[in-house]
Amino acid sequence: MEELFEPLSTRKLELPNRLVMAPMTRSRADDGGKVTGLTVEYYRQRASAGLIVSEATQPSVRGQGYVWTPGLHTDDQVKAWRSVTDAVHAEGGRIFVQLMHAGRVGHPVLYPDGGLPVAPSPIASGGRISTPDGMLDHPVPRELTPDEIAETVQDFADAARNAIEAGFDGVELHGANGYLIQQFLADGSNHRSDAYGGTIENRIRFAVETARAVADAIGGARLGFRVSPGGGNENGVFESDTNELYSALLASLAPLDLAYLHVLEVGDRATIRHVRAEWPGTLILNPHPTREAFPSRPEHGAEALREGVADAVAFGELWLANPDLPARIRAGGPYNKADSATFYGGDHNGYTDYPVLK
């Protein structure tokens, strides 16, 4: 496993190892979208990662998709996140925040005005949201107008500035898993006939404009971008032209000279090889070489590094249950088993109480 512990030194990133903590929603923010002292401890415990990418964080009120998720669009939220970044930095760690607009994967119960979620087209996800009052169907979203698209791009840029004010080392834009950016990318969820829909050139426009606005706000060196090409119809999003779509997207993102591209693999190594060939910069891979390789294991990461399809590897569930993951990999285990009943919501149980090696 020595590949996992080699430093990564690029013009954009200086990481002491190649073990990245993937973003994982834990739904433990307060009702104002502020992280709490528990969240400070959670990330502090995991500061031995080469890089932490935080849980998905909404850039605006309408960007929220789940209960008890944090934001970066109010002064109080910025102040709360500063406690997290200070704690991680005090332990010698590095942390990016993932900014995510959920788009149609939302519900009126999340918004003070009770309005509909928004999306590129009025097509429901087909999914449901878990709330304190039970499971609710995602409604048909309201289609964003061109002016609202511009406002949403600005929301991302403003939230990125807030992230730097909160002490984050950078920002990752969530363009994967069927959320708003990927809803624009995919022809299954984007049926627009204007400049943001139809052709591949038009469907990548929102993603590229958002990345450019954030890079202009904080610098490309502080910006990563996450994608999930051919991502298995997650949240009802389907792409019929994956290779062509992502070739065009990556070609348009490359001139921004981003810190990295973060790719979620979903059992299709051929697609990852295609992305690796198309992307000129640093590539972080969340490795799942087969459909059975969930959750991913350290050996999957070491294999990806040896194969040359990644410069660093991200793990999710392993980090969730093993705050001292690098030490456990070096020791050959054992690994704590994640408790799925405590993944979302709750208190310290299944959050900050996983034991470390003696």
C-alpha positions in Angstrom: 0.0 0.0 0.0 3.0 2.3 -0.1 1.5 4.2 -3.1 -1.1 5.6 -0.8 1.5 7.3 1.4 3.6 9.0 -1.3 3.2 12.8 -1.1 1.4 14.5 -3.9 3.1 17.7 -5.1 1.7 19.6 -8.0 1.5 23.3 -8.9 -1.9 23.3 -7.2 -1.8 20.8 -4.4 0.7 19.8 -1.7 -0.6 16.8 0.1 1.4 14.6 2.6 -0.4 11.4 1.3 -2.8 10.4 -1.4 -5.7 9.4 0.9 -8.5 11.9 0.4 -11.6 11.9 2.6 -14.6 12.0 0.2 -17.6 14.3 0.8 -20.3 12.6 2.9 -23.6 14.1 3.9 -24.2 13.5 7.6 -27.2 15.7 8.3 -26.1 17.1 11.7 -26.3 20.8 11.1 -28.7 22.9 13.2 -32.0 24.4 11.9 -30.1 27.5 10.7 -27.8 25.4 8.5 -24.9 25.9 10.9 -22.4 23.2 11.7 -22.0 22.5 15.4 -19.2 21.5 17.9 -19.8 17.9 17.0 -18.9 18.6 13.4 -15.7 20.4 14.5 -14.7 17.2 16.4 -15.7 14.9 13.4 -13.4 16.7 11.0 -10.6 17.2 13.5 -10.4 13.5 14.1 -9.9 12.9 10.4 -7.2 15.6 9.8 -4.6 12.9 8.9 -6.2 12.7 5.4 -4.1 14.1 2.6 -7.1 16.2 1.9 -10.6 16.4 3.5 -13.5 17.3 1.2 -16.4 18.3 3.4 -20.0 17.2 3.2 -22.1 18.8 0.6 -22.9 22.4 1.6 -25.7 24.5 0.0 -24.7 27.9 -1.6 -28.2 29.3 -1.2 -31.5 28.6 0.5 -33.0 27.0 -2.6 -29.9 24.8 -3.0 -30.8 22.7 0.0 -31.8 19.1 -0.8 -31.9 17.4 2.6 -32.8 18.1 6.2 -30.1 19.4 8.6 -27.5 20.1 6.0 -25.1 23.1 6.3 -24.9 26.2 4.2 -22.4 28.9 3.3 -24.7 31.8 2.5 -25.1 33.5 5.9 -22.6 35.2 8.2 -23.5 32.8 11.0 -22.8 29.8 8.8 -19.4 31.2 7.8 -18.5 31.8 11.4 -19.6 28.2 12.4 -17.5 26.7 9.6 -14.4 28.7 10.7 -14.4 26.6 13.9 -14.1 23.5 11.7 -11.3 24.7 9.5 -9.3 26.1 12.5 -9.5 22.7 14.2 -8.4 20.8 11.0 -5.5 23.2 10.4 -4.4 23.0 14.1 -4.0 19.2 13.4 -1.9 19.9 10.3 -4.7 19.0 7.9 -6.1 20.5 4.7 -9.9 20.9 3.9 -11.9 21.9 0.9 -15.7 22.5 1.1 -18.0 20.9 -1.4 -20.6 23.3 -2.7 -23.7 21.5 -3.9 -27.0 22.8 -5.3 -29.5 20.0 -5.1 -31.7 21.3 -7.9 -34.8 19.1 -8.3 -33.7 16.9 -5.5 -35.4 19.1 -2.9 -38.8 19.8 -1.4 -40.9 22.8 -0.3 -40.6 21.7 3.3 -37.0 22.7 3.2 -37.6 26.3 2.2 -39.0 29.2 4.3 -41.3 30.3 1.5 -42.6 26.8 0.8 -41.7 27.2 -2.8 -40.8 24.5 -5.3 -37.3 23.3 -5.9 -35.7 24.4 -9.2 -34.1 22.6 -12.1 -33.2 23.0 -15.8 -36.5 21.4 -16.8 -39.8 20.6 -15.0 -39.1 16.9 -14.6 -39.4 15.2 -11.3 -36.5 13.1 -10.0 -38.8 10.2 -9.2 -37.2 10.0 -5.8 -38.2 10.8 -2.2 -37.0 12.9 0.7 -36.7 11.7 4.3 -38.2 14.3 6.7 -39.1 14.2 10.4 -42.7 13.8 9.2 -41.8 10.8 7.0 -41.0 10.1 3.4 -42.2 12.7 0.8 -42.1 12.5 -3.0 -39.9 15.0 -4.8 -42.3 17.3 -6.6 -42.1 18.5 -10.2 -39.5 21.3 -10.0 -39.9 24.8 -11.4 -37.8 25.5 -14.5 -35.1 28.1 -14.0 -35.3 31.2 -16.1 -32.1 32.5 -17.8 -32.0 35.3 -15.3 -32.3 32.8 -12.4 -29.5 30.7 -13.9 -27.3 33.8 -13.8 -28.3 34.4 -10.2 -27.5 30.7 -9.3 -24.0 31.0 -10.8 -23.5 34.1 -8.7 -24.7 32.2 -5.6 -21.9 29.7 -6.2 -19.3 32.4 -6.5 -20.5 34.2 -3.4 -20.5 31.0 -1.4 -17.0 30.3 -2.6 -15.8 33.7 -1.3 -17.6 32.8 2.0 -15.7 29.5 2.0 -12.3 31.3 1.8 -13.5 33.7 4.6 -14.4 30.6 6.6 -10.8 29.4 6.3 -11.3 26.6 3.8 -8.2 25.8 1.6 -10.5 25.6 -1.4 -13.8 24.6 -2.9 -15.1 21.6 -4.8 -18.1 22.1 -7.1 -20.4 19.1 -7.0 -21.2 18.2 -10.6 -22.1 14.6 -9.9 -24.7 12.3 -8.3 -27.7 13.8 -10.1 -27.7 17.3 -8.5 -28.2 20.6 -10.3 -25.0 20.8 -12.3 -25.4 17.2 -13.6 -29.1 17.9 -14.2 -28.0 20.5 -16.7 -25.3 18.1 -18.2 -27.6 15.1 -18.7 -30.0 14.9 -21.6 -32.4 12.8 -19.5 -33.0 15.7 -17.1 -32.4 18.7 -19.4 -35.0 19.2 -22.0 -34.4 22.9 -22.5 -34.4 24.5 -26.0 -32.5 27.6 -25.2 -28.7 28.3 -24.8 -28.6 25.9 -21.8 -30.1 22.8 -23.4 -30.2 20.6 -26.4 -26.6 20.2 -27.8 -23.7 19.1 -25.6 -22.2 22.6 -26.0 -25.3 24.1 -24.5 -25.8 21.5 -21.8 -22.2 22.0 -20.4 -22.7 25.8 -20.4 -24.1 26.1 -16.8 -21.3 23.9 -15.4 -18.6 25.8 -17.2 -20.0 29.2 -16.3 -20.3 28.2 -12.7 -16.7 26.9 -12.6 -15.4 30.1 -14.3 -17.3 32.4 -11.9 -15.9 30.5 -8.9 -12.3 30.5 -10.4 -12.6 34.2 -11.0 -13.8 34.7 -7.4 -11.1 32.6 -5.5 -8.6 31.4 -8.2 -8.5 28.2 -10.1 -5.8 26.8 -7.8 -8.4 26.7 -5.0 -11.1 25.0 -7.1 -11.9 21.3 -7.7 -14.7 19.8 -9.7 -16.5 16.5 -9.1 -18.1 14.4 -11.8 -19.7 11.0 -12.0 -19.7 10.1 -15.7 -22.2 7.3 -16.5 -23.2 7.5 -12.9 -25.9 4.8 -12.8 -29.0 7.0 -13.1 -28.5 8.4 -9.6 -31.4 10.7 -8.5 -33.1 9.9 -11.7 -30.4 11.5 -13.9 -29.6 9.6 -17.2 -26.9 10.4 -19.8 -27.1 8.9 -23.2 -23.8 10.4 -24.5 -21.3 10.0 -21.6 -18.0 10.0 -23.4 -18.8 12.8 -25.8 -20.4 14.8 -23.0 -17.4 14.6 -20.6 -14.8 15.1 -23.4 -16.5 18.5 -24.1 -16.9 19.4 -20.5 -13.3 18.6 -19.6 -11.9 20.4 -22.6 -13.9 23.5 -21.4 -12.8 23.2 -17.8 -9.1 22.6 -18.5 -8.2 26.2 -19.4 -9.4 27.2 -15.9 -6.3 25.4 -14.5 -8.2 23.8 -11.6 -6.7 22.2 -8.5 -8.1 18.8 -9.4 -10.9 16.8 -11.0 -12.6 14.4 -8.6 -14.3 11.4 -10.3 -16.7 9.0 -8.8 -16.2 5.6 -10.5 -19.3 3.4 -10.7 -17.9 0.0 -11.9 -16.7 1.2 -15.3 -12.9 1.4 -15.5 -13.0 2.0 -19.3 -14.9 5.3 -18.7 -12.3 6.3 -16.1 -9.5 5.6 -18.5 -11.2 7.8 -21.0 -11.5 10.6 -18.5 -7.9 10.2 -17.4 -6.8 10.5 -21.1 -8.9 13.7 -21.5 -7.9 15.5 -18.3 -4.5 17.2 -18.2 -4.4 18.0 -14.5 -4.6 16.2 -11.2 -7.2 13.5 -10.9 -8.7 12.3 -7.6 -10.6 9.0 -8.0 -13.2 7.5 -5.8 -12.4 4.0 -6.9 -15.1 1.3 -7.5 -13.6 -0.8 -10.4 -16.6 -3.1 -10.3 -20.2 -2.8 -9.2 -19.4 -5.1 -6.3 -16.6 -2.9 -5.1 -18.8 -0.8 -2.8 -17.7 0.5 -0.4 -14.2 0.9 -1.9 -11.2 -0.6 -0.1 -7.6 0.5 0.3 -6.5 -2.1 -2.3 -8.8 -0.5 -4.8 -7.1 2.8 -4.3 -3.5 1.4 -4.5 -4.5 -0.5 -7.7 -5.8 2.8 -9.3 -2.6 4.6 -8.4 -0.4 1.8 -9.8 -2.5 1.7 -13.0 -2.0 5.4 -13.4 -5.7 6.3 -13.7 -5.5 8.5 -10.5 -3.1 10.8 -8.7 -4.9 10.4 -5.4 -7.8 8.3 -4.2 -10.9 9.2 -2.2 -12.7 7.0 0.3 -16.0 7.6 2.0 -17.3 4.9 4.3 -13.8 3.9 5.3 -13.2 7.4 6.6 -16.6 7.6 8.2 -15.9 4.6 10.4 -12.1 4.9 10.8 -11.0 8.4 11.8 -7.4 7.2 11.9 -7.6 5.5 8.4 -3.9 6.1 7.4 -2.7 4.4 10.6 -5.0 1.5 10.0 -4.0 1.0 6.4 -0.3 1.0 7.5 -1.1 -1.6 10.2 -3.1 -3.8 7.8 -6.3 -3.1 9.8 -8.5 -4.0 11.5 -11.1 -1.6 10.2 -14.2 -0.4 12.1 -17.5 -1.4 10.5 -19.7 1.6 9.6 -23.1 1.7 11.3 -25.5 2.6 8.5 -28.3 3.4 11.0 -26.3 6.5 12.1 -25.2 7.8 8.7 -27.8 10.6 8.6 -28.9 12.7 11.6 -28.6 12.1 15.2 -25.9 12.8 17.8 -22.3 11.7 18.4 -23.2 8.0 18.0 -21.8 6.8 14.7 -20.3 10.2 14.2 -17.5 11.0 16.6 -17.4 7.9 18.7 -15.6 5.4 16.4 -12.4 4.2 18.2 -8.9 4.7 17.0 -6.0 2.2 17.2 -4.1 2.2 20.4 
